[in-house]
Amino acid sequence: MSTGDANTPATYGFRPIGVVRSPRTVPQHDHWGQVTSLIELDPAVLEPEAVTGLEEFSHLEVVFHFHLVPESDTVTGAVHPRGRTDLPSLGILAQRLKERPNRLGVSRCELVRVDGLTLHVRALDALEGTPVLDVKPYQRLFQPDPETVREPGWLHEAMSAYYF
């Protein structure tokens, strides 16, 4: 980590804690719901006890790096979601596009089982070889009250096949 000075932003380096093993090797927009994958956690980084208690949770939040997106392809302004000009142009921070400035993804998936440092998951929208930066148990306690969540009306139609 470099802290920089007052005029230079800090930079950070992260060491992956694992890798995704997925049948999907190329980006696809939809149908992630039945994709089963493994998260192979690195024993050089984590001790076996790192997953103790994880099996008590039904879902995970996984932070990963979009390693196949070249830095030159990142978006720092606005684009149409999914390249669809029938949808409004949105700023990169108003969507979940993989071409984000730091190319970080966050996904929720079902935890099927824990087998040592291998996590068997379903509906993780990450490709084969994706570096995993962190894994957390999904906990409703940390989610906003559903009554207060606001989303644009077109979103559900545009994303209706994402997990189905």
Salt bridges, closest charged atoms under 4 A:
ASP30 OD1 - ARG82 NH2 2.76
GLU40 OE1 - ARG21 NE 3.29
GLU61 OE2 - ARG108 NE 3.00
GLU71 OE1 - ARG103 NH2 3.94
ASP86 OD2 - ARG84 NH2 2.69
GLU99 OE2 - LYS98 NZ 3.02
GLU110 OE1 - ARG122 NH1 2.82
GLU128 OE2 - ARG21 NH1 2.61
GLU151 OE1 - HIS156 NE2 2.91
GLU157 OE1 - ARG84 NH2 3.47
